[in-house]
Amino acid sequence: DIVLGGDNAIIIALACRNMPKHQRWAGILWGTAGAIILRVILVFFATSLMEIPGLRLVGGILLIWIGIKLLAEVETHDLDGKINQSSNLLTAIRTIIIADFVMSLDNALAITAAAKGDIGLVVFGLLLSVPIIIWGSALILRLMERFPIIITAGAGLLGWLGGGLMISDKLLAEFTASSLPATPTIAATVGTIFVIAVGRFLVKEKTE
């Protein structure tokens, strides 16, 4: 829960970063609610869904796209002082929900596996996620204000998750099987570098 909730907390913090301070808690609460609701729904279908060829691939691409988008928007905001589209509550919530959906597929599968079929433990895991995501998001938001490098690190994490998710898709199973054992790590690393490089390129293009 700490590891999985941390992913969701970073997404929420990045999406709410440019919002006016009085709206941030609303974004955190709605984002957390979306993450938990998605986990509740997906926990019953996660195993079947993750077996669908192409789903992990699409999910990974979405995470990489969101990472680039959030990095570019956040850093542009910091540079020009303007509140861009991510400051809009509904836009931020939409971004959070899309990312939460992708991450909740694996998260729900992990919770179910850890609980070993015990529905009581599944419920406990879901409930424990709530304070971790809420307080984790608030803490990361405060840290971002003091240490902006966390913004880049958070976007890079999305690239890492996206790259790892894509390479684990059934459509790429044959390629993965015939390649080096380190392929998932390589894919995740490439995803991280790609998100940061493209995000910074877009920032540069907007500020020139």
N, C-alpha and C positions, 0 to 999 in steps of 0.2 A: 504493500500500500504506500509506503514512504517513497519507493522508487517510482511507481506508476503515478501516484498522486503528484509527484514532483514534476513529471512531464506536463500534466494538465495545468499545474500552477504556473509553469513558465509560459505556456501558451496564453493563459488568461492575463498574466502580467504584461506580456508583450502587446496583446491586443488592446489593453486598457491604458497603456503607457501615455498615449496622447490625449486621453480624455480629461476634461476638467475634473479637479479633485473631488468635487461634490457628486460626480457621477461614477467615480471609480468603484465604490462599494456596490453600486447597483450592477455594474458590469461583472464584478467578481461573483456576486451572489447568483446572478442569472447564468453566468458561465459555469459555476459549480453545479447548479441545478441541472443544466443541460448535460454535463458530464455524468452525473449520477443517474439521471433518467436513461441516458443512452446505455450505460453499463447494465442497469437493471434489465432493459429490453434485450440487449445483445448477449447477456450472460446465458440466456436460454438458447440462443442460436449461434453463438460464436464458433463452436466446433464445425458446424455445417457451413457457415459463411466463409470461414477461412480455407475451406476446401474448394471453393469456387475459383477456377482458373482465371487469372487476370485481376482479381479483386485486390490482392496485395500490391500488384503493380500499379493499378490506378490510385490506390491509397497512398503509396509511396510518392507518386508524382504530385498528388495533392499536398502532401506535407512539405515537399521541396518548394512548391509554388507558394505556399503560405509563408514558409520561412523567408523566401526572397522578398515577398510582398511586405511582411512586417518589418524586416530589416531596412528596406528602402524607405518605407513610410516613416518609421520611427527616426531614422537618422536624418532624413530630410527635415522633419519637424524640428529636430534639435538644431539644425543648421540655419534654418530660415525663420524660426520662431512662429511659424504659422500652424494653426490647428487644421490638419488635413482630414480626410474621410474616416480615418481610424478613430477620430475623436467622437464620431457619432455612435451613440449607444447601440442602436440596432445593427450598424455595420460591424461593430466590435463583437457583438453577440453572435452574429452570423459567422464571422471568422472563427470564433471559439467553437461553435457547434460543429462546423465542418471538420476542424482539426480533431475535436473530441471524438467525433464519429469514427474517424480513421484509427486513432489511437485506442479507442475503446474496444475495437475488435480484438486486438492482442491483449489488452488489459483484462477484458472479460474472460478470455481464454485462460489467462494466467491465474486469475482469481478462482475460476472453476477448478483448475488443475490443483492449485494449492489446497483448496477445500476438500478435494477428493470426493466430490459428490455430496458432501454434507451441506444441505441448504441453510442450516443455521450459521455455519461458518461463512457461507457466501454472503448472507445478509449482514453478518458482523463486518466482513471485509468492505462491503459497500457503505455501511454506516461510518466506518472508520475513515473512509476516503473523504468524507465531508469536511471535517475540521482540518485535515492535512492540506486539502486543496485551497480552502478559504484562507487559512493563516499563511500557507505557503505563498499564495499569490500576493497577499498584502506585504509579506516580508520581502519578496523578490522585487516588488514595485519600489519599496523604499531603498533597497540596495541599488537598483538601477539608477536612481537619482544621484547616488553618491559615486557609483562605479559604472559608468556607461559601457564599459567593456562587456558587462554581463549581457547587454542587449545583443551584441555580436555573438557571444557564446550561446545564448538561447536560440538564436536563429540557426547557428551551426548545429545545435542539438537536433533541431527539426530536420536538417539535412542528413544527419547521421541516422536518425530513425527512418527517414524516407528511403535512403539508400539501402539500408538493411532490409526494409520491408519489401522493396522492389525485387531484390535478388533472391528472396525466399519464395517468390511466387511460383506456382506450378508451371506456368508457361516458360520459366527460365530454368526449370529443374534439370533438364538435360545438359544445359550449359554449365550449371553449377556443379553437377556430378562429375563432369569431365575436366573441371578446372582445379586450381589449388584449393586446399582446405581453408585458406585464409580469405577466400572470396567474399564472404559476408562482411568481414572487417574492411577489406579493400573497398567494397561498394559503399559502406557507411562512411568511410573516409572521403571518398570521391564526392558523395552527397554533401558532406560538410563543406568541403572546399568549394564546390559548385555554388552552394547557396551564398556563402560569404563573398565569393568573387563576383557573382552576378549582382547581388544586393549592393555591394560597394560601387560597382560599375554604374548601376542605375542612379545611385546617389550622386555620383560625379556628373552624370549626364544632366541631372535636374539642376545642379548648382552652377553649371558653367554658362 
